[in-house]
């Protein structure tokens, strides 16, 4: 499902226009992005939790040459599905 498909489905379910639904979805996504940029946890009860996880710098290797490489530290977004969502997709 693409963002356009999601907007169309949500607009139909809520009885709103696609334009208004698109504006609302963009606002929600921007709010989630801004919270994660501040390293805040975002919990949507019944759906799941978005969180930022820090990965330390580490050593790795180039799989084609076997040469050792340094992998920089990074922050990654982590999503953990809530129990209702997990139950629904099983």
Beta strands, then each sheet from edge to edge (+ up, - down):
strand 1: 42-44
strand 2: 48-55
strand 3: 58-61
strand 4: 68-71
strand 5: 74-81
sheet 1: 1+ 2- 5+
sheet 2: 3+ 4-
end
